[in-house]
């Protein structure tokens, strides 16, 4: 087995409702995760109650190359 090449040091904390704040390596500012459109509808979250933010699923898809 080879040595570990990289350990991602990420901190995620709840903000309010479905919104979370993540400190990611190489990013100066925190990234906000939340829900929007169909994802918000699935969780029963009204856009009038919570400001829409990209979901973690959006970031996974983007990381995989779209």
mmJSON file of the N, C-alpha and C atoms, coordinates in Angstrom:
{"data_MODEL":{"atom_site":{
"group_PDB":["ATOM","ATOM","ATOM","ATOM","ATOM","ATOM","ATOM","ATOM","ATOM","ATOM","ATOM","ATOM","ATOM","ATOM","ATOM","ATOM","ATOM","ATOM","ATOM","ATOM","ATOM","ATOM","ATOM","ATOM","ATOM","ATOM","ATOM","ATOM","ATOM","ATOM","ATOM","ATOM","ATOM","ATOM","ATOM","ATOM","ATOM","ATOM","ATOM","ATOM","ATOM","ATOM","ATOM","ATOM","ATOM","ATOM","ATOM","ATOM","ATOM","ATOM","ATOM","ATOM","ATOM","ATOM","ATOM","ATOM","ATOM","ATOM","ATOM","ATOM","ATOM","ATOM","ATOM","ATOM","ATOM","ATOM","ATOM","ATOM","ATOM","ATOM","ATOM","ATOM","ATOM","ATOM","ATOM","ATOM","ATOM","ATOM","ATOM","ATOM","ATOM","ATOM","ATOM","ATOM","ATOM","ATOM","ATOM","ATOM","ATOM","ATOM","ATOM","ATOM","ATOM","ATOM","ATOM","ATOM","ATOM","ATOM","ATOM","ATOM","ATOM","ATOM","ATOM","ATOM","ATOM","ATOM","ATOM","ATOM","ATOM","ATOM","ATOM","ATOM","ATOM","ATOM","ATOM","ATOM","ATOM","ATOM","ATOM","ATOM","ATOM","ATOM","ATOM","ATOM","ATOM","ATOM","ATOM","ATOM","ATOM","ATOM","ATOM","ATOM","ATOM","ATOM","ATOM","ATOM","ATOM","ATOM","ATOM","ATOM","ATOM","ATOM","ATOM","ATOM","ATOM","ATOM","ATOM","ATOM","ATOM","ATOM","ATOM","ATOM","ATOM","ATOM","ATOM","ATOM","ATOM","ATOM","ATOM","ATOM","ATOM","ATOM","ATOM","ATOM","ATOM","ATOM","ATOM","ATOM","ATOM","ATOM","ATOM","ATOM","ATOM","ATOM","ATOM","ATOM","ATOM","ATOM","ATOM","ATOM","ATOM","ATOM","ATOM","ATOM","ATOM","ATOM","ATOM","ATOM","ATOM","ATOM","ATOM","ATOM","ATOM","ATOM","ATOM","ATOM","ATOM","ATOM"],
"id":[1,2,3,4,5,6,7,8,9,10,11,12,13,14,15,16,17,18,19,20,21,22,23,24,25,26,27,28,29,30,31,32,33,34,35,36,37,38,39,40,41,42,43,44,45,46,47,48,49,50,51,52,53,54,55,56,57,58,59,60,61,62,63,64,65,66,67,68,69,70,71,72,73,74,75,76,77,78,79,80,81,82,83,84,85,86,87,88,89,90,91,92,93,94,95,96,97,98,99,100,101,102,103,104,105,106,107,108,109,110,111,112,113,114,115,116,117,118,119,120,121,122,123,124,125,126,127,128,129,130,131,132,133,134,135,136,137,138,139,140,141,142,143,144,145,146,147,148,149,150,151,152,153,154,155,156,157,158,159,160,161,162,163,164,165,166,167,168,169,170,171,172,173,174,175,176,177,178,179,180,181,182,183,184,185,186,187,188,189,190,191,192,193,194,195,196,197,198],
"type_symbol":["N","C","C","N","C","C","N","C","C","N","C","C","N","C","C","N","C","C","N","C","C","N","C","C","N","C","C","N","C","C","N","C","C","N","C","C","N","C","C","N","C","C","N","C","C","N","C","C","N","C","C","N","C","C","N","C","C","N","C","C","N","C","C","N","C","C","N","C","C","N","C","C","N","C","C","N","C","C","N","C","C","N","C","C","N","C","C","N","C","C","N","C","C","N","C","C","N","C","C","N","C","C","N","C","C","N","C","C","N","C","C","N","C","C","N","C","C","N","C","C","N","C","C","N","C","C","N","C","C","N","C","C","N","C","C","N","C","C","N","C","C","N","C","C","N","C","C","N","C","C","N","C","C","N","C","C","N","C","C","N","C","C","N","C","C","N","C","C","N","C","C","N","C","C","N","C","C","N","C","C","N","C","C","N","C","C","N","C","C","N","C","C","N","C","C","N","C","C"],
"label_atom_id":["N","CA","C","N","CA","C","N","CA","C","N","CA","C","N","CA","C","N","CA","C","N","CA","C","N","CA","C","N","CA","C","N","CA","C","N","CA","C","N","CA","C","N","CA","C","N","CA","C","N","CA","C","N","CA","C","N","CA","C","N","CA","C","N","CA","C","N","CA","C","N","CA","C","N","CA","C","N","CA","C","N","CA","C","N","CA","C","N","CA","C","N","CA","C","N","CA","C","N","CA","C","N","CA","C","N","CA","C","N","CA","C","N","CA","C","N","CA","C","N","CA","C","N","CA","C","N","CA","C","N","CA","C","N","CA","C","N","CA","C","N","CA","C","N","CA","C","N","CA","C","N","CA","C","N","CA","C","N","CA","C","N","CA","C","N","CA","C","N","CA","C","N","CA","C","N","CA","C","N","CA","C","N","CA","C","N","CA","C","N","CA","C","N","CA","C","N","CA","C","N","CA","C","N","CA","C","N","CA","C","N","CA","C","N","CA","C","N","CA","C","N","CA","C","N","CA","C","N","CA","C"],
"label_alt_id":[null,null,null,null,null,null,null,null,null,null,null,null,null,null,null,null,null,null,null,null,null,null,null,null,null,null,null,null,null,null,null,null,null,null,null,null,null,null,null,null,null,null,null,null,null,null,null,null,null,null,null,null,null,null,null,null,null,null,null,null,null,null,null,null,null,null,null,null,null,null,null,null,null,null,null,null,null,null,null,null,null,null,null,null,null,null,null,null,null,null,null,null,null,null,null,null,null,null,null,null,null,null,null,null,null,null,null,null,null,null,null,null,null,null,null,null,null,null,null,null,null,null,null,null,null,null,null,null,null,null,null,null,null,null,null,null,null,null,null,null,null,null,null,null,null,null,null,null,null,null,null,null,null,null,null,null,null,null,null,null,null,null,null,null,null,null,null,null,null,null,null,null,null,null,null,null,null,null,null,null,null,null,null,null,null,null,null,null,null,null,null,null,null,null,null,null,null,null],
"label_comp_id":["UNK","UNK","UNK","UNK","UNK","UNK","UNK","UNK","UNK","UNK","UNK","UNK","UNK","UNK","UNK","UNK","UNK","UNK","UNK","UNK","UNK","UNK","UNK","UNK","UNK","UNK","UNK","UNK","UNK","UNK","UNK","UNK","UNK","UNK","UNK","UNK","UNK","UNK","UNK","UNK","UNK","UNK","UNK","UNK","UNK","UNK","UNK","UNK","UNK","UNK","UNK","UNK","UNK","UNK","UNK","UNK","UNK","UNK","UNK","UNK","UNK","UNK","UNK","UNK","UNK","UNK","UNK","UNK","UNK","UNK","UNK","UNK","UNK","UNK","UNK","UNK","UNK","UNK","UNK","UNK","UNK","UNK","UNK","UNK","UNK","UNK","UNK","UNK","UNK","UNK","UNK","UNK","UNK","UNK","UNK","UNK","UNK","UNK","UNK","UNK","UNK","UNK","UNK","UNK","UNK","UNK","UNK","UNK","UNK","UNK","UNK","UNK","UNK","UNK","UNK","UNK","UNK","UNK","UNK","UNK","UNK","UNK","UNK","UNK","UNK","UNK","UNK","UNK","UNK","UNK","UNK","UNK","UNK","UNK","UNK","UNK","UNK","UNK","UNK","UNK","UNK","UNK","UNK","UNK","UNK","UNK","UNK","UNK","UNK","UNK","UNK","UNK","UNK","UNK","UNK","UNK","UNK","UNK","UNK","UNK","UNK","UNK","UNK","UNK","UNK","UNK","UNK","UNK","UNK","UNK","UNK","UNK","UNK","UNK","UNK","UNK","UNK","UNK","UNK","UNK","UNK","UNK","UNK","UNK","UNK","UNK","UNK","UNK","UNK","UNK","UNK","UNK","UNK","UNK","UNK","UNK","UNK","UNK"],
"label_asym_id":["A","A","A","A","A","A","A","A","A","A","A","A","A","A","A","A","A","A","A","A","A","A","A","A","A","A","A","A","A","A","A","A","A","A","A","A","A","A","A","A","A","A","A","A","A","A","A","A","A","A","A","A","A","A","A","A","A","A","A","A","A","A","A","A","A","A","A","A","A","A","A","A","A","A","A","A","A","A","A","A","A","A","A","A","A","A","A","A","A","A","A","A","A","A","A","A","A","A","A","A","A","A","A","A","A","A","A","A","A","A","A","A","A","A","A","A","A","A","A","A","A","A","A","A","A","A","A","A","A","A","A","A","A","A","A","A","A","A","A","A","A","A","A","A","A","A","A","A","A","A","A","A","A","A","A","A","A","A","A","A","A","A","A","A","A","A","A","A","A","A","A","A","A","A","A","A","A","A","A","A","A","A","A","A","A","A","A","A","A","A","A","A","A","A","A","A","A","A"],
"label_entity_id":["1","1","1","1","1","1","1","1","1","1","1","1","1","1","1","1","1","1","1","1","1","1","1","1","1","1","1","1","1","1","1","1","1","1","1","1","1","1","1","1","1","1","1","1","1","1","1","1","1","1","1","1","1","1","1","1","1","1","1","1","1","1","1","1","1","1","1","1","1","1","1","1","1","1","1","1","1","1","1","1","1","1","1","1","1","1","1","1","1","1","1","1","1","1","1","1","1","1","1","1","1","1","1","1","1","1","1","1","1","1","1","1","1","1","1","1","1","1","1","1","1","1","1","1","1","1","1","1","1","1","1","1","1","1","1","1","1","1","1","1","1","1","1","1","1","1","1","1","1","1","1","1","1","1","1","1","1","1","1","1","1","1","1","1","1","1","1","1","1","1","1","1","1","1","1","1","1","1","1","1","1","1","1","1","1","1","1","1","1","1","1","1","1","1","1","1","1","1"],
"label_seq_id":[1,1,1,2,2,2,3,3,3,4,4,4,5,5,5,6,6,6,7,7,7,8,8,8,9,9,9,10,10,10,11,11,11,12,12,12,13,13,13,14,14,14,15,15,15,16,16,16,17,17,17,18,18,18,19,19,19,20,20,20,21,21,21,22,22,22,23,23,23,24,24,24,25,25,25,26,26,26,27,27,27,28,28,28,29,29,29,30,30,30,31,31,31,32,32,32,33,33,33,34,34,34,35,35,35,36,36,36,37,37,37,38,38,38,39,39,39,40,40,40,41,41,41,42,42,42,43,43,43,44,44,44,45,45,45,46,46,46,47,47,47,48,48,48,49,49,49,50,50,50,51,51,51,52,52,52,53,53,53,54,54,54,55,55,55,56,56,56,57,57,57,58,58,58,59,59,59,60,60,60,61,61,61,62,62,62,63,63,63,64,64,64,65,65,65,66,66,66],
"pdbx_PDB_ins_code":[null,null,null,null,null,null,null,null,null,null,null,null,null,null,null,null,null,null,null,null,null,null,null,null,null,null,null,null,null,null,null,null,null,null,null,null,null,null,null,null,null,null,null,null,null,null,null,null,null,null,null,null,null,null,null,null,null,null,null,null,null,null,null,null,null,null,null,null,null,null,null,null,null,null,null,null,null,null,null,null,null,null,null,null,null,null,null,null,null,null,null,null,null,null,null,null,null,null,null,null,null,null,null,null,null,null,null,null,null,null,null,null,null,null,null,null,null,null,null,null,null,null,null,null,null,null,null,null,null,null,null,null,null,null,null,null,null,null,null,null,null,null,null,null,null,null,null,null,null,null,null,null,null,null,null,null,null,null,null,null,null,null,null,null,null,null,null,null,null,null,null,null,null,null,null,null,null,null,null,null,null,null,null,null,null,null,null,null,null,null,null,null,null,null,null,null,null,null],
"Cartn_x":[0.845,0.0,0.895,0.55,1.34,0.967,1.821,1.568,0.402,-0.24,-1.332,-0.755,-1.346,-0.845,-1.454,-2.678,-3.352,-4.463,-4.577,-5.685,-6.398,-7.672,-8.453,-8.907,-8.574,-8.97,-10.107,-11.318,-12.526,-13.315,-13.832,-14.679,-16.062,-17.101,-18.479,-19.272,-20.023,-20.835,-22.225,-23.227,-24.588,-24.714,-25.532,-25.802,-27.241,-28.19,-29.6,-30.382,-31.339,-32.123,-31.225,-31.339,-30.529,-29.186,-28.925,-27.698,-26.533,-25.399,-24.159,-23.017,-22.034,-20.862,-19.66,-18.908,-17.74,-16.472,-15.46,-14.128,-13.388,-13.007,-12.34,-10.909,-10.004,-8.616,-8.535,-7.635,-7.339,-8.442,-9.456,-10.504,-10.385,-10.301,-10.182,-11.471,-12.603,-13.892,-14.621,-15.462,-16.249,-17.224,-17.599,-18.566,-19.869,-20.997,-22.293,-22.957,-23.465,-24.242,-25.667,-26.61,-27.995,-28.86,-30.038,-30.963,-31.567,-32.061,-32.709,-33.628,-34.515,-35.438,-35.963,-35.744,-36.299,-35.765,-34.525,-33.951,-34.701,-34.944,-35.698,-37.11,-37.722,-39.074,-39.09,-38.08,-37.984,-37.938,-37.198,-37.064,-38.156,-39.077,-40.163,-39.728,-38.682,-38.157,-38.66,-39.291,-39.816,-38.715,-38.597,-37.607,-37.905,-39.125,-39.469,-38.89,-38.549,-38.04,-36.513,-35.898,-34.44,-33.923,-32.836,-32.187,-31.597,-31.825,-31.293,-29.757,-29.169,-27.726,-27.518,-26.387,-26.059,-26.019,-26.453,-26.461,-25.129,-24.905,-23.695,-23.703,-24.888,-24.998,-24.479,-24.782,-24.278,-22.748,-22.13,-20.676,-20.073,-20.72,-20.241,-20.284,-21.398,-21.526,-20.472,-20.277,-19.267,-17.861,-17.584,-16.269,-16.02,-17.093,-16.95,-16.849,-16.934,-16.745,-18.025,-19.118,-20.37,-21.145],
"Cartn_y":[-1.169,0.0,1.238,2.234,3.461,4.431,5.422,6.448,7.336,7.943,8.866,10.083,10.462,11.585,12.911,12.872,14.123,13.867,14.762,14.742,16.078,16.05,17.274,17.754,18.976,19.564,20.555,20.096,20.869,20.985,22.173,22.39,22.799,22.117,22.433,22.712,23.815,24.166,24.605,24.288,24.718,26.228,26.832,28.271,28.46,28.024,28.111,27.249,26.489,25.611,24.629,24.61,23.7,24.305,25.562,26.246,25.85,25.53,25.198,26.024,26.308,27.069,26.125,26.111,25.231,26.037,25.736,26.29,25.244,25.611,24.678,25.12,24.162,24.512,25.37,26.305,27.182,28.195,28.281,29.288,30.29,31.56,32.591,32.755,32.694,32.894,31.571,31.46,30.235,30.054,28.822,28.464,28.1,28.622,28.283,27.186,26.183,25.115,25.243,24.862,24.895,24.099,24.624,23.97,25.018,24.57,25.436,24.589,25.212,24.606,23.24,22.207,20.879,20.285,20.618,20.107,20.723,22.026,22.692,22.121,21.902,21.329,19.945,19.135,17.786,17.843,18.815,18.945,19.811,20.314,21.123,22.506,23.034,24.351,25.38,26.42,27.492,28.506,28.96,29.997,31.311,31.455,32.643,32.577,31.374,31.175,31.15,30.462,30.348,30.822,31.585,32.027,30.806,30.682,29.527,29.546,28.369,28.176,26.853,26.713,25.443,24.342,23.165,22.025,21.286,20.422,19.596,18.719,18.296,17.507,18.304,19.595,20.44,20.45,20.527,20.547,19.201,18.106,16.77,16.625,17.031,16.942,17.807,19.025,19.906,19.322,18.718,18.123,16.925,16.235,15.08,15.491,16.769,17.25,17.552,17.66,18.083,16.97],
"Cartn_z":[0.0,0.0,0.0,-0.797,-0.876,0.24,0.405,1.414,0.987,1.961,1.686,0.964,-0.16,-0.955,-0.519,-0.013,0.325,1.334,2.289,3.245,3.112,2.743,2.585,3.956,4.262,5.539,5.275,5.504,5.241,6.534,6.776,7.95,7.447,7.912,7.534,8.806,8.781,9.949,9.512,10.301,9.964,10.106,9.242,9.322,9.796,8.952,9.307,8.332,8.834,7.959,7.22,5.903,5.081,4.673,5.052,4.639,5.546,4.894,5.612,5.027,5.854,5.443,5.471,4.374,4.3,4.065,4.839,4.613,3.785,2.56,1.658,1.405,1.215,0.915,-0.35,-0.364,-1.496,-1.778,-0.936,-1.087,0.059,-0.291,0.744,1.535,0.828,1.463,1.623,2.652,2.816,1.659,1.408,0.377,1.083,0.587,1.165,0.341,1.025,0.42,0.922,0.098,0.522,-0.427,-0.707,-1.632,-2.552,-3.688,-4.671,-5.537,-6.221,-7.194,-6.754,-7.571,-7.273,-5.974,-5.637,-4.381,-3.196,-3.26,-2.194,-2.098,-3.257,-3.28,-2.635,-2.947,-2.373,-0.841,-0.304,1.15,1.774,0.949,1.475,1.929,1.287,1.642,0.642,1.132,0.289,-0.012,-1.272,-1.581,-0.867,-0.362,0.421,1.83,2.264,3.618,3.633,2.679,2.621,1.274,1.312,0.076,-0.643,-1.936,-2.671,-2.747,-2.584,-2.762,-3.48,-4.153,-4.788,-3.739,-4.141,-3.218,-3.296,-2.329,-2.371,-3.618,-4.053,-5.284,-6.483,-6.551,-7.633,-7.658,-6.491,-6.408,-6.811,-6.43,-6.82,-8.327,-8.951,-10.407,-11.086,-10.589,-11.174,-11.033,-9.883,-9.657,-10.57,-10.929,-11.801,-13.275,-13.529,-14.886,-15.625,-14.896,-15.502,-16.065],
"occupancy":[1.0,1.0,1.0,1.0,1.0,1.0,1.0,1.0,1.0,1.0,1.0,1.0,1.0,1.0,1.0,1.0,1.0,1.0,1.0,1.0,1.0,1.0,1.0,1.0,1.0,1.0,1.0,1.0,1.0,1.0,1.0,1.0,1.0,1.0,1.0,1.0,1.0,1.0,1.0,1.0,1.0,1.0,1.0,1.0,1.0,1.0,1.0,1.0,1.0,1.0,1.0,1.0,1.0,1.0,1.0,1.0,1.0,1.0,1.0,1.0,1.0,1.0,1.0,1.0,1.0,1.0,1.0,1.0,1.0,1.0,1.0,1.0,1.0,1.0,1.0,1.0,1.0,1.0,1.0,1.0,1.0,1.0,1.0,1.0,1.0,1.0,1.0,1.0,1.0,1.0,1.0,1.0,1.0,1.0,1.0,1.0,1.0,1.0,1.0,1.0,1.0,1.0,1.0,1.0,1.0,1.0,1.0,1.0,1.0,1.0,1.0,1.0,1.0,1.0,1.0,1.0,1.0,1.0,1.0,1.0,1.0,1.0,1.0,1.0,1.0,1.0,1.0,1.0,1.0,1.0,1.0,1.0,1.0,1.0,1.0,1.0,1.0,1.0,1.0,1.0,1.0,1.0,1.0,1.0,1.0,1.0,1.0,1.0,1.0,1.0,1.0,1.0,1.0,1.0,1.0,1.0,1.0,1.0,1.0,1.0,1.0,1.0,1.0,1.0,1.0,1.0,1.0,1.0,1.0,1.0,1.0,1.0,1.0,1.0,1.0,1.0,1.0,1.0,1.0,1.0,1.0,1.0,1.0,1.0,1.0,1.0,1.0,1.0,1.0,1.0,1.0,1.0,1.0,1.0,1.0,1.0,1.0,1.0],
"B_iso_or_equiv":[0.0,0.0,0.0,0.0,0.0,0.0,0.0,0.0,0.0,0.0,0.0,0.0,0.0,0.0,0.0,0.0,0.0,0.0,0.0,0.0,0.0,0.0,0.0,0.0,0.0,0.0,0.0,0.0,0.0,0.0,0.0,0.0,0.0,0.0,0.0,0.0,0.0,0.0,0.0,0.0,0.0,0.0,0.0,0.0,0.0,0.0,0.0,0.0,0.0,0.0,0.0,0.0,0.0,0.0,0.0,0.0,0.0,0.0,0.0,0.0,0.0,0.0,0.0,0.0,0.0,0.0,0.0,0.0,0.0,0.0,0.0,0.0,0.0,0.0,0.0,0.0,0.0,0.0,0.0,0.0,0.0,0.0,0.0,0.0,0.0,0.0,0.0,0.0,0.0,0.0,0.0,0.0,0.0,0.0,0.0,0.0,0.0,0.0,0.0,0.0,0.0,0.0,0.0,0.0,0.0,0.0,0.0,0.0,0.0,0.0,0.0,0.0,0.0,0.0,0.0,0.0,0.0,0.0,0.0,0.0,0.0,0.0,0.0,0.0,0.0,0.0,0.0,0.0,0.0,0.0,0.0,0.0,0.0,0.0,0.0,0.0,0.0,0.0,0.0,0.0,0.0,0.0,0.0,0.0,0.0,0.0,0.0,0.0,0.0,0.0,0.0,0.0,0.0,0.0,0.0,0.0,0.0,0.0,0.0,0.0,0.0,0.0,0.0,0.0,0.0,0.0,0.0,0.0,0.0,0.0,0.0,0.0,0.0,0.0,0.0,0.0,0.0,0.0,0.0,0.0,0.0,0.0,0.0,0.0,0.0,0.0,0.0,0.0,0.0,0.0,0.0,0.0,0.0,0.0,0.0,0.0,0.0,0.0],
"pdbx_formal_charge":[null,null,null,null,null,null,null,null,null,null,null,null,null,null,null,null,null,null,null,null,null,null,null,null,null,null,null,null,null,null,null,null,null,null,null,null,null,null,null,null,null,null,null,null,null,null,null,null,null,null,null,null,null,null,null,null,null,null,null,null,null,null,null,null,null,null,null,null,null,null,null,null,null,null,null,null,null,null,null,null,null,null,null,null,null,null,null,null,null,null,null,null,null,null,null,null,null,null,null,null,null,null,null,null,null,null,null,null,null,null,null,null,null,null,null,null,null,null,null,null,null,null,null,null,null,null,null,null,null,null,null,null,null,null,null,null,null,null,null,null,null,null,null,null,null,null,null,null,null,null,null,null,null,null,null,null,null,null,null,null,null,null,null,null,null,null,null,null,null,null,null,null,null,null,null,null,null,null,null,null,null,null,null,null,null,null,null,null,null,null,null,null,null,null,null,null,null,null],
"auth_seq_id":[1,1,1,2,2,2,3,3,3,4,4,4,5,5,5,6,6,6,7,7,7,8,8,8,9,9,9,10,10,10,11,11,11,12,12,12,13,13,13,14,14,14,15,15,15,16,16,16,17,17,17,18,18,18,19,19,19,20,20,20,21,21,21,22,22,22,23,23,23,24,24,24,25,25,25,26,26,26,27,27,27,28,28,28,29,29,29,30,30,30,31,31,31,32,32,32,33,33,33,34,34,34,35,35,35,36,36,36,37,37,37,38,38,38,39,39,39,40,40,40,41,41,41,42,42,42,43,43,43,44,44,44,45,45,45,46,46,46,47,47,47,48,48,48,49,49,49,50,50,50,51,51,51,52,52,52,53,53,53,54,54,54,55,55,55,56,56,56,57,57,57,58,58,58,59,59,59,60,60,60,61,61,61,62,62,62,63,63,63,64,64,64,65,65,65,66,66,66],
"auth_comp_id":["UNK","UNK","UNK","UNK","UNK","UNK","UNK","UNK","UNK","UNK","UNK","UNK","UNK","UNK","UNK","UNK","UNK","UNK","UNK","UNK","UNK","UNK","UNK","UNK","UNK","UNK","UNK","UNK","UNK","UNK","UNK","UNK","UNK","UNK","UNK","UNK","UNK","UNK","UNK","UNK","UNK","UNK","UNK","UNK","UNK","UNK","UNK","UNK","UNK","UNK","UNK","UNK","UNK","UNK","UNK","UNK","UNK","UNK","UNK","UNK","UNK","UNK","UNK","UNK","UNK","UNK","UNK","UNK","UNK","UNK","UNK","UNK","UNK","UNK","UNK","UNK","UNK","UNK","UNK","UNK","UNK","UNK","UNK","UNK","UNK","UNK","UNK","UNK","UNK","UNK","UNK","UNK","UNK","UNK","UNK","UNK","UNK","UNK","UNK","UNK","UNK","UNK","UNK","UNK","UNK","UNK","UNK","UNK","UNK","UNK","UNK","UNK","UNK","UNK","UNK","UNK","UNK","UNK","UNK","UNK","UNK","UNK","UNK","UNK","UNK","UNK","UNK","UNK","UNK","UNK","UNK","UNK","UNK","UNK","UNK","UNK","UNK","UNK","UNK","UNK","UNK","UNK","UNK","UNK","UNK","UNK","UNK","UNK","UNK","UNK","UNK","UNK","UNK","UNK","UNK","UNK","UNK","UNK","UNK","UNK","UNK","UNK","UNK","UNK","UNK","UNK","UNK","UNK","UNK","UNK","UNK","UNK","UNK","UNK","UNK","UNK","UNK","UNK","UNK","UNK","UNK","UNK","UNK","UNK","UNK","UNK","UNK","UNK","UNK","UNK","UNK","UNK","UNK","UNK","UNK","UNK","UNK","UNK"],
"auth_asym_id":["A","A","A","A","A","A","A","A","A","A","A","A","A","A","A","A","A","A","A","A","A","A","A","A","A","A","A","A","A","A","A","A","A","A","A","A","A","A","A","A","A","A","A","A","A","A","A","A","A","A","A","A","A","A","A","A","A","A","A","A","A","A","A","A","A","A","A","A","A","A","A","A","A","A","A","A","A","A","A","A","A","A","A","A","A","A","A","A","A","A","A","A","A","A","A","A","A","A","A","A","A","A","A","A","A","A","A","A","A","A","A","A","A","A","A","A","A","A","A","A","A","A","A","A","A","A","A","A","A","A","A","A","A","A","A","A","A","A","A","A","A","A","A","A","A","A","A","A","A","A","A","A","A","A","A","A","A","A","A","A","A","A","A","A","A","A","A","A","A","A","A","A","A","A","A","A","A","A","A","A","A","A","A","A","A","A","A","A","A","A","A","A","A","A","A","A","A","A"],
"auth_atom_id":["N","CA","C","N","CA","C","N","CA","C","N","CA","C","N","CA","C","N","CA","C","N","CA","C","N","CA","C","N","CA","C","N","CA","C","N","CA","C","N","CA","C","N","CA","C","N","CA","C","N","CA","C","N","CA","C","N","CA","C","N","CA","C","N","CA","C","N","CA","C","N","CA","C","N","CA","C","N","CA","C","N","CA","C","N","CA","C","N","CA","C","N","CA","C","N","CA","C","N","CA","C","N","CA","C","N","CA","C","N","CA","C","N","CA","C","N","CA","C","N","CA","C","N","CA","C","N","CA","C","N","CA","C","N","CA","C","N","CA","C","N","CA","C","N","CA","C","N","CA","C","N","CA","C","N","CA","C","N","CA","C","N","CA","C","N","CA","C","N","CA","C","N","CA","C","N","CA","C","N","CA","C","N","CA","C","N","CA","C","N","CA","C","N","CA","C","N","CA","C","N","CA","C","N","CA","C","N","CA","C","N","CA","C","N","CA","C","N","CA","C","N","CA","C","N","CA","C","N","CA","C"],
"pdbx_PDB_model_num":[1,1,1,1,1,1,1,1,1,1,1,1,1,1,1,1,1,1,1,1,1,1,1,1,1,1,1,1,1,1,1,1,1,1,1,1,1,1,1,1,1,1,1,1,1,1,1,1,1,1,1,1,1,1,1,1,1,1,1,1,1,1,1,1,1,1,1,1,1,1,1,1,1,1,1,1,1,1,1,1,1,1,1,1,1,1,1,1,1,1,1,1,1,1,1,1,1,1,1,1,1,1,1,1,1,1,1,1,1,1,1,1,1,1,1,1,1,1,1,1,1,1,1,1,1,1,1,1,1,1,1,1,1,1,1,1,1,1,1,1,1,1,1,1,1,1,1,1,1,1,1,1,1,1,1,1,1,1,1,1,1,1,1,1,1,1,1,1,1,1,1,1,1,1,1,1,1,1,1,1,1,1,1,1,1,1,1,1,1,1,1,1,1,1,1,1,1,1]
}}}
